[in-house]
Amino acid sequence: MRKPLTIRDEPQPRNITRADLVMTEGFGMEVDGRMKTVFPTLEAAQKRARDLKAEFPMLQVKVYDAAEKKLLELSPTEWR
């Protein structure tokens, strides 16, 4: 015998970062030309970018500063 479907009264809010919206604050990590993750601090974004670049050296990883609207590239010495 099948169980009846239960429907929630209120759906869970979805926390989605849309790629078509421009960032206005924080720091984003761009991988191969696509924005992937948003971080509150520059240090957190650079740490994750360095870790990712060390694990996958073929990727192009950059950090985007939303306040200054600039892409920051990691130097090869920072990868390790």
C-alpha positions in Angstrom: 0.0 0.0 0.0 1.3 3.4 -0.9 1.8 6.2 1.5 -0.1 9.4 0.8 2.0 12.4 -0.4 2.6 15.1 2.1 2.7 18.6 0.9 4.5 21.3 2.9 2.5 24.4 3.8 5.4 26.7 2.9 8.2 25.8 0.5 11.7 26.2 1.7 13.4 29.4 0.5 16.1 28.7 -2.1 19.4 30.4 -1.7 20.5 30.7 -5.3 23.3 33.0 -6.7 22.3 34.0 -10.2 25.0 34.4 -12.8 23.2 37.1 -14.7 23.2 39.5 -11.7 26.3 41.7 -11.2 27.9 41.4 -7.8 27.9 44.6 -5.7 29.8 43.5 -2.6 32.1 40.8 -1.5 34.6 38.8 -3.5 33.8 36.2 -6.2 35.9 33.3 -7.4 36.0 33.0 -11.2 36.9 29.6 -12.7 37.5 29.3 -16.4 35.7 32.6 -17.0 32.6 31.7 -14.9 31.7 33.1 -11.5 31.4 30.2 -9.1 31.4 31.2 -5.4 31.0 34.4 -3.4 33.1 35.1 -0.3 32.8 37.9 2.3 36.5 38.6 2.6 39.4 38.7 0.1 41.5 36.4 2.2 38.9 33.6 2.1 38.5 34.0 -1.7 42.3 33.9 -2.2 42.7 30.9 0.0 40.1 28.9 -1.8 41.4 30.0 -5.2 45.0 28.9 -4.2 43.7 25.6 -2.9 41.7 25.0 -6.1 44.7 26.0 -8.4 47.0 23.7 -6.4 44.7 20.8 -6.9 43.8 21.5 -10.5 46.7 23.5 -12.1 45.0 23.5 -15.6 42.2 25.7 -14.4 42.2 29.5 -14.8 41.3 30.8 -11.4 40.8 34.5 -10.6 39.3 36.5 -7.7 36.8 39.3 -8.5 36.6 42.3 -6.2 33.0 43.6 -6.5 33.7 46.9 -4.8 36.5 47.9 -7.2 35.1 45.9 -10.1 38.5 44.3 -10.8 39.7 40.8 -11.5 42.7 39.8 -9.4 45.0 37.1 -10.8 47.0 34.8 -8.6 50.7 34.8 -9.3 52.3 31.3 -9.9 54.2 31.5 -6.6 50.9 31.8 -4.8 49.5 28.5 -6.1 51.3 26.3 -3.6 
